């Protein structure tokens, strides 16, 4: 009997010893898992914020770049040339960001609007904010956004002083921020609860995943505690990632600056939502250590897979950051499957590029390739455009929408001109240009046939003297 009691007592002591240890291990494990989940969530927040910040930055550059092309051509033609105003008419609907096109005014009271809008008699050009802002810049720059009284949405003027003389003339366009609103709504999910763009100076919220916040001013007196604390971070000049208190929970907040715009991009992740799945299983896991380990392992695996998916990026060319041959082909095939017979595939060679490497060295050659890549990305910037580097000085672009030959011709003429504008002054002795072969998807059933047609067209363009394009 004593032996039995001793055995029982020993087991009791063993259980009393093991159970607290197991419970402590489970608690420590949960703490570690929580920390890991939060770490992965912070990385997710950083990666997604960076991705969307780069998206809006690329959009802003594309807006400025296309408007700059018009500006350069207007300055070249001069304001006394009727062709200048015909050119300005083409700016209407040329870019979805400024659908009403360009307008200009000077200090003599003259005003021209490509959309056809005629101002009232009390309209004074020199008193307009866009005119005053444009006087400060020789290149296009964003002004201070404002709420459009008619649409209720936010927009911003881009403006620049024209080098035309003798009158002081400013060229401008009204840019609507619908794209920023779409990005804000797209990034918002059950994990990222809030996403918004806010101006640096006036703190106007120009786009927000919560549409009711658009047009409000971010301040320490804002009705939302989350927005109040974000305002305090901005007042202190703090960007990057921070933990702040919201109305109902702690939030992980990431603040990014958007180059060339004077805007901040703010993303907010609810800490309770991040840990929500863990709360539901903590109590049973305290009782069943083995099941807890399995569930925690599965939970960790789930988040690891999610992060692995986020970190997996499209196959990119390391030098230019464009799609490489495999990545380009994959996306073009998807586009052709979604929209058969629509689009045009263009293969581009940089003419005389070998002279750059031979005369100026390979580092300069690499820089030229990066500059040419930037031109491609800025010019072919619509959501159905795919840009890639096939290898060496050979690039490819697929415009995956319904496009007719005459539109393709105009687009390629404009791009060839842009190549000369960018490289003639920098590398005059090498005479860089581009030859382009284009294949219309309407004439091809498969990617292989489309590529062959574009390649044949490129060969003909180079055979006929380079610095030109051929369409098949």
N, C-alpha and C positions, 0 to 999 in steps of 0.2 A: 504493500500500500504506500509506504514512504517513497519507494522507487517510482511508483506511479505518480504520486504527488510531485516528486522532484522533476519527473519528466514533464508533467503539465506545467509546473512553475517555470521550468527551463524554456518550454515552448512559449509561454506567456512573455517571459523576458525577451526571448528572441523576437517574437512578434512586436513587442513594445520597442525593441531596438530597431528592427528593420523598418517597421511602418513609418516612424518619424523620419528615418533616413530616406526612405522612398518618397515620402511626402515632400521633404526638403529638396530631393533631386527633381521631383516633378515641378515644384515651385521654381527652382532654379532654371529648369528646362523651359518652363513657360516664360520666365523672364528673358531667357536667351532667345526663345522663339519670337517673343514680342519685339525684342530689339532687332532681330533679323528681319522681321516683317516690316518694321519701321524703316530699317536701312534700305531694304529693297524698294519700299514705297517712295522713299526720298530719291532714290536713283531713278525710279519710274517718273516721278514728278520732274526731276531735272532733265531727263532725256526728252520727255514729251514737251516740256516747256521750251527747251532749246530747239526742238524740231519746228514747233509752230512759230517761235520767234524768228527762225531762219526763213520760214515760209513768208511771213509778213515783210521781212527785210528784203527778200527777193522780189516780192510784189512791188514794194516801194521803189526799188531800183529799176524795175521794169517800167513803172510809170514815169519816173524821171528820165530814163534812157529814151523812151519813145518820144516824149515831149521835147527832149533835147535835139532829136533828129529834126523835128519840125523847126525848132529855133534856128539851128545851123543853116537849114535850107532857106528860111525866111531872111536871115541876115545876108546870105549869099545873093538872093534875088533882089532884095531891097524893097522898101515899102512903096515905091513909086511904080512897081511892076505889077500889072494886073494878075500875073501868074501867082504872085504871093497870096492873094486872097482866094484864088481858086485852090491853091494848096491848103489853105486854112479850112476851107469847106470840107476837105477830105478827112479832117481830124474828128468830125462828128461821127460817133460810134466806132472810131478806130480802136478804141480801148474801152473795155467795159467799166473802167474806173472813172473815166470822164466822158460820159456819153454825149454831152452837149458840146464837146470840142473846145477849141481854143478861142480866146478873145484878147484884144490888145487895146491900149489907150495911151495917150501921151499928154504932156503938160500943156498942150495947146487946146485940150478939150476934145480931141478927136477920139472916136471909139468905134471898134469893129468887132462884131460877135459872129463867129462861124455858125452858130445855131440859128441866126436870124433875129435874135431878141433885140429890140430897140428900147433903150432906156427912156425914162421920163425926162422932161425938160430940166428938172432940178437936179438931174444926175451930174455930179462933179467927179470926173475921173481921178483927179489928184487927191480927193478926200477918201477914196476907197481903200480899205485895208490891204487888198491884194496889190494895189499900185504902190502903196508905201512900203510894203514888204519887198516887192520886186526891185525897188531902187537899191536895196542892200546887196543884191546878188547878181553876179554876172553869169551864173549857171542856175538852173532851176532848183528851188528849195521849197520844202513844205512850210506853210505858214501855221497860224494857230487855228485848230479845228473849231467848228461852231455847229450849232443845231440848226438844220434847215427848217425854216418856218412852215414851208409848204408840205414837206414829206415827214417831218418829225425825226428824220434820221440825221446822222452826223456827216459832215463833209469838211474838206479842207482845200484851200487854194494852193496851187503851186505856181510860182511866178518867178520871172527873171527879167532883168533889164536887157533890152535889145541894143546891139552895137550898130545902130543904123543912122542916127543923127539926121538933121540937126536937133529935131525935137527929142525930148527925153521920153522914150517909149518903153512900156512894160508889157510883156507877153504873159498870159496866165491861163489857167484852166481850173475848174471846180472838180475836185476828186471826191467821189462818194465812197464811204468806208464800209460798203456792204460786205466786201471780202473779209475785212477784219471781224465783222459780226458773225460771218459763217464760220471762221476759224474758232472764235470764242465758243460758239454753240457746239462745234464738232469735238473739241477737246473735253468738254464737260461730260462727266460720266458719274457712275455711282461712287467712284473713288475721288476723282477731281470734281469737286462740287461747284467751284466758282472759277471763272476765267474772264479777265477783262483787260482792255487797253485803256490807259489813262495818260493824259498829256503831262509833260514835265512842269510846265509853267502854270497854266490855269487849273490843272488837276481835273479837267473835264473828262468824264468817262465816255469815250467815243464808241466803244463796242463792249458788250457784256453778254455772257451766257444767260443772264437774267435780263431780258429785254427791258424790263421796267426801270433798270438802273441807267440805261443809255441816256445821256444828256444831263445827268446829275453831276454834282461837283464832289469830288473826294475831299474830305476834311476831317479834322478831329471831332467835329460836331455832327458827323453823318449819323443817320438813324441806326445803322448797323454797326455793332461793336467791331466786327471783323474789318469792315472798311475803315473804321476809325483808326484801328491799330496799323493797318496797312499805310494809312496817311501819315501816321507818326514815323513809321520806318522811312518813308520817302522824305519827310521833313528832315530826318537825320542823315539823309544821303546814303541809306543802306540798301544795297541790292543783294542778289544771291538768295540763299534759302534761310528761313527763320521759322521758329515756333512761336505762334502768337495766339492770344485768346480771342475766340469768336463769341457769338451769342449763346451757343449751346455746348461748345466743345473747344478743345485745343485744335489748332489748324497748322498744318505744314504749308508754308507759303514760299513761293519762289518768285523773285522779281528779276526780270531781264530788261535790259535797255535795247531799243530797236535802233540800229544805226540809221543816220540820214533823216530821222523823223522827229526826234525829240519826244518820243513816246516810251512808256513803260508797258511791259506785258506781265500781268500778275496772275498766277495760278494758285488755287487754294485747295488743299486736300484735308478732309475731315478726319482727324485722328481716330475718332470713335468708329467711323465707317471702315477705316483700314483694319481695325481690330475686331470688327463686328463678328466675323466668323469664329474668332477665337473665344469670345465671351460665351457663345452658346455651348461650347464643349468643355469649358474649364471644370465645371462641377463633376460630371461623370468621370472626367480624366483624373481627378483627384482620387477617385475610388479604384479605378482599374488602370494600373500603371502600364500594362502591356498595350491595352487598347489606346491609351493616351499616346504612347510612343508611336504606334502605327498611324493614328490620326494626325499627330503633329508632323510625322514624316511626310504624310500625304499633303498636309497643308503647306509645309515648306516646299515640297516638290511642286505644288501648284503655283506658288509664287515664283519659284525658280524658273519654271517653264514660262511663266508670263514675262519675267524679265529677260529670259533667253530670247523670246519672240521679239521683244522690243529692241534688244541689242542686235538682232539679226537684220542686217541692212541689205538692200539690193546690191548686187555685184557692181562695184565701182572701179573705174580706172584710177590708180593711186596718184598719178601726176595731175590730172585735170579735175578729178572728182566727178567726172561724168560717168554714165553707164559704160561698162566695157562691152565688147562685142556680144558676149553671151547674154548679159543683162538687157542690152538693147533689143536683141532678137526676141528674147522672151516677151518683153512688153509689147513689141510690135505685133507678135503673133496673137497675143491676148486682144489687142485693139482690133485686129482684122477679124478675129472670131466674134467680137461684140458688134462690130460695124463693118460687115463685108462690103467690099467694093468702094469703101470710103477712105480717102486720104491720099497722101503723096509721100513717097520715100525719096529722100535726097542723100546722095553720097558726095562728099566734098573733099577735094584735095587742096592743100595749100601749095600754090605754084611757087617755085624757086625756093622752097623751104630749105633745101640742101645747102644753099648758099649761106644761110644763117649759121648752120652748124659748122660749115667749112671756114667761113670768114670771121665769125664772131664767137664761135665756141658753143658747146652743147648746153651749158647753163643758160645762155641767152636763148638758145633754141627751145629749151624747156619753158622759159618765160613766155616766149611767143606762143607756144602751144596753149599755155594757161590763158593768155589774153584772148586767143581765138576762141577758146572754150567759153570764156565769159561773154564774148560777143554772141555766140550761139545761144547761150542760156538766156541772155537778156532779150534777144530778138525773138526767139521762139519760146514764148513764155506763157502761152495759154494752156489750159488744163488738159488738153488732148495732145499737146506737143511732147515728143520724146526725143531727147538729145543724147548722143553717145559718141565715144571715140572708138573706132574700129582697130586702130593701131597706127604707129608712126604719125604721119601728118594727115591721116585719113579719118574723116569724121562722118557721122550720119545723123540725119534728122527725119523723124516721121511726124507729119501733121495729120492726126487721126480724125479729121472731120471731112464733111462733104465739101470738096473744093474743086473749082473748075480750072482749066488750063490758063485762062487769062489772069485769074487771081494768083495762080502759082507764078506766072511770069512776073507780075508786078512785085510779088514778095521777094523773088530771087534777085531782080534788078536792084531793089532797095538794099538787100543784104550785101550784094557785091559792092555797091557804092559805100556801104558802111565799113566794109573791110578796108577799102582804100582810105577812107577818112581816118581810120584807126592806125594804119600801118605805114602809109606813104611818108608821113613826117618823121616817124621813128626810125624807119629802116629804108631810106631812099635808095641806097645803092643796090639793095637786094631785090627791089621791085616785087614785093610780096603781093599776091592776089589769090583768088580762089577759083577753081573750076568745079562746076556742079553738074552732076547727072541726076535727073529726076524721073522717077517712074510713078505713073498714076495707078492707084489701086483699082480704079475702074477698068483698067486694061489687063489686070492680073488676077488669077484665081488663088495663088498661093504666095507665101512669103518668098519662096525660092525664085519664082518667076518675077515677082516684084523687084527683088534684089538684082536679078540678072538684067532686067530692063534698065534699072537705075545705073548699074555698072557699065552697060553698053553706052548709055547716054553720056556718062562721065568720060568714057574713052573718046567719044566723038567730040565732046567739048574740048578736051586737051589736044586732040588731033587738029582741030580747027583753029588753034592758036592760044588756048588757055584764056583765063580771065573772062569766062563766059559760062553760060549754062545751056543744057540741052534737055528737052523733055520728051519722054516716050510714053 
